Amino acid sequence: MTEGSDSGREGVRLRMPDMAAAAEVNAWFGREVLPLEAALMEFLQHNWRNQSDVYDLRQEVYVRVYEAALKKIPDRPKQFVFAIARNLLIDQVRRAHIIPIETATDLEALGIAADLPWPDRVVMARDELRRLQAALDKLPPRCREAVVLGRIEGLSGRQIAARMNIAEGTVSEYLANGICALVDILYGEPPTNRRKI
């Protein structure tokens, strides 16, 4: 085997097979792979968003198929070509989602907010939770239980009724009265024409 010329990829040099093997691969490629071009193009166009890349992707598929065939001609060419095409698209997507480490070395200098809240927001949230807990503690026990089950634990009216052993209509009443009372306690709104708890 002799050393071949550059294959068109930067820095990659292929070992060229002997002339008989190359002739066999060329004949196989022309007979088995090139007739698949229309189906391959349809596959690439259907699965790749940027249509201007499709011809380059087709050529890359051909290169990969040809290079693999130089080692061993596949038994099932159609399945092989489309597996290569699928893998190429996956590689392209992965490459597009990779952020170079140089870009993300100093996120604080870029002013990107961290996932964690600022300390003042943590303090404010804790104060709000304390106020809410104090307001819940002021509710009558059955209303408090219905509000906690419905609005905090996320249970349905039917589940609350089963848990509290009451009718669903009563659950609705407890929830409505409890929420209105919480609003009054938290925001100091005067009571309107609503029933007392």
MOGI-V628247 format. One record per residue. RES is the residue in three letters. SS is DSSP state (@ for helix, = for strand, . for the rest). PSI is psi in whole degrees, -180 to 180 (none if undefined). Layout:
BEGIN
res=RES ss=SS psi=PSI
res=RES ss=SS psi=PSI
END
This chain:
BEGIN
res=MET ss=. psi=145
res=THR ss== psi=157
res=GLU ss== psi=127
res=GLY ss== psi=173
res=SER ss== psi=172
res=ASP ss== psi=137
res=SER ss=. psi=4
res=GLY ss=. psi=-19
res=ARG ss=. psi=140
res=GLU ss=. psi=128
res=GLY ss=. psi=2
res=VAL ss=. psi=127
res=ARG ss== psi=132
res=LEU ss== psi=148
res=ARG ss== psi=124
res=MET ss== psi=135
res=PRO ss=. psi=173
res=ASP ss=. psi=164
res=MET ss=@ psi=-35
res=ALA ss=@ psi=-42
res=ALA ss=@ psi=-41
res=ALA ss=@ psi=-40
res=ALA ss=@ psi=-39
res=GLU ss=@ psi=-43
res=VAL ss=@ psi=-42
res=ASN ss=@ psi=-44
res=ALA ss=@ psi=-44
res=TRP ss=@ psi=-45
res=PHE ss=@ psi=-46
res=GLY ss=@ psi=-36
res=ARG ss=@ psi=-38
res=GLU ss=@ psi=-35
res=VAL ss=@ psi=-49
res=LEU ss=@ psi=-35
res=PRO ss=@ psi=-15
res=LEU ss=@ psi=1
res=GLU ss=@ psi=-44
res=ALA ss=@ psi=-46
res=ALA ss=@ psi=-39
res=LEU ss=@ psi=-44
res=MET ss=@ psi=-41
res=GLU ss=@ psi=-43
res=PHE ss=@ psi=-47
res=LEU ss=@ psi=-43
res=GLN ss=@ psi=-36
res=HIS ss=@ psi=-33
res=ASN ss=@ psi=-1
res=TRP ss=. psi=128
res=ARG ss=. psi=-46
res=ASN ss=. psi=101
res=GLN ss=@ psi=-22
res=SER ss=@ psi=-16
res=ASP ss=@ psi=-12
res=VAL ss=@ psi=-42
res=TYR ss=@ psi=-38
res=ASP ss=@ psi=-39
res=LEU ss=@ psi=-41
res=ARG ss=@ psi=-45
res=GLN ss=@ psi=-38
res=GLU ss=@ psi=-37
res=VAL ss=@ psi=-46
res=TYR ss=@ psi=-43
res=VAL ss=@ psi=-47
res=ARG ss=@ psi=-41
res=VAL ss=@ psi=-46
res=TYR ss=@ psi=-45
res=GLU ss=@ psi=-40
res=ALA ss=@ psi=-38
res=ALA ss=@ psi=-28
res=LEU ss=@ psi=-30
res=LYS ss=@ psi=-47
res=LYS ss=. psi=127
res=ILE ss=. psi=126
res=PRO ss=. psi=149
res=ASP ss=. psi=-35
res=ARG ss=. psi=86
res=PRO ss=@ psi=-41
res=LYS ss=@ psi=-49
res=GLN ss=@ psi=-38
res=PHE ss=@ psi=-46
res=VAL ss=@ psi=-45
res=PHE ss=@ psi=-28
res=ALA ss=@ psi=-42
res=ILE ss=@ psi=-45
res=ALA ss=@ psi=-45
res=ARG ss=@ psi=-46
res=ASN ss=@ psi=-36
res=LEU ss=@ psi=-44
res=LEU ss=@ psi=-40
res=ILE ss=@ psi=-44
res=ASP ss=@ psi=-42
res=GLN ss=@ psi=-42
res=VAL ss=@ psi=-44
res=ARG ss=@ psi=-45
res=ARG ss=@ psi=-38
res=ALA ss=@ psi=-27
res=HIS ss=@ psi=-5
res=ILE ss=. psi=128
res=ILE ss=. psi=125
res=PRO ss=. psi=142
res=ILE ss=. psi=-30
res=GLU ss=. psi=-31
res=THR ss=. psi=-32
res=ALA ss=. psi=22
res=THR ss=. psi=-39
res=ASP ss=. psi=78
res=LEU ss=@ psi=-33
res=GLU ss=@ psi=-36
res=ALA ss=@ psi=-26
res=LEU ss=@ psi=-10
res=GLY ss=. psi=23
res=ILE ss=. psi=129
res=ALA ss=. psi=139
res=ALA ss=. psi=164
res=ASP ss=. psi=-23
res=LEU ss=. psi=143
res=PRO ss=. psi=158
res=TRP ss=. psi=154
res=PRO ss=@ psi=-39
res=ASP ss=@ psi=-34
res=ARG ss=@ psi=-35
res=VAL ss=@ psi=-45
res=VAL ss=@ psi=-44
res=MET ss=@ psi=-42
res=ALA ss=@ psi=-40
res=ARG ss=@ psi=-40
res=ASP ss=@ psi=-43
res=GLU ss=@ psi=-41
res=LEU ss=@ psi=-40
res=ARG ss=@ psi=-43
res=ARG ss=@ psi=-43
res=LEU ss=@ psi=-43
res=GLN ss=@ psi=-42
res=ALA ss=@ psi=-41
res=ALA ss=@ psi=-42
res=LEU ss=@ psi=-38
res=ASP ss=@ psi=-22
res=LYS ss=@ psi=-13
res=LEU ss=. psi=153
res=PRO ss=. psi=149
res=PRO ss=@ psi=-44
res=ARG ss=@ psi=-39
res=CYS ss=@ psi=-44
res=ARG ss=@ psi=-45
res=GLU ss=@ psi=-43
res=ALA ss=@ psi=-42
res=VAL ss=@ psi=-45
res=VAL ss=@ psi=-45
res=LEU ss=@ psi=-41
res=GLY ss=@ psi=-44
res=ARG ss=@ psi=-23
res=ILE ss=@ psi=-48
res=GLU ss=. psi=-14
res=GLY ss=. psi=24
res=LEU ss=. psi=154
res=SER ss=. psi=167
res=GLY ss=@ psi=-40
res=ARG ss=@ psi=-42
res=GLN ss=@ psi=-40
res=ILE ss=@ psi=-44
res=ALA ss=@ psi=-43
res=ALA ss=@ psi=-42
res=ARG ss=@ psi=-40
res=MET ss=@ psi=-6
res=ASN ss=. psi=50
res=ILE ss=. psi=172
res=ALA ss=. psi=154
res=GLU ss=@ psi=-35
res=GLY ss=@ psi=-38
res=THR ss=@ psi=-36
res=VAL ss=@ psi=-47
res=SER ss=@ psi=-41
res=GLU ss=@ psi=-47
res=TYR ss=@ psi=-43
res=LEU ss=@ psi=-48
res=ALA ss=@ psi=-48
res=ASN ss=@ psi=-40
res=GLY ss=@ psi=-44
res=ILE ss=@ psi=-43
res=CYS ss=@ psi=-41
res=ALA ss=@ psi=-39
res=LEU ss=@ psi=-44
res=VAL ss=@ psi=-45
res=ASP ss=@ psi=-45
res=ILE ss=@ psi=-45
res=LEU ss=@ psi=-37
res=TYR ss=@ psi=0
res=GLY ss=. psi=25
res=GLU ss=. psi=140
res=PRO ss=. psi=149
res=PRO ss=. psi=145
res=THR ss=. psi=-159
res=ASN ss=. psi=71
res=ARG ss=. psi=160
res=ARG ss=. psi=151
res=LYS ss=. psi=154
res=ILE ss=. psi=none
END
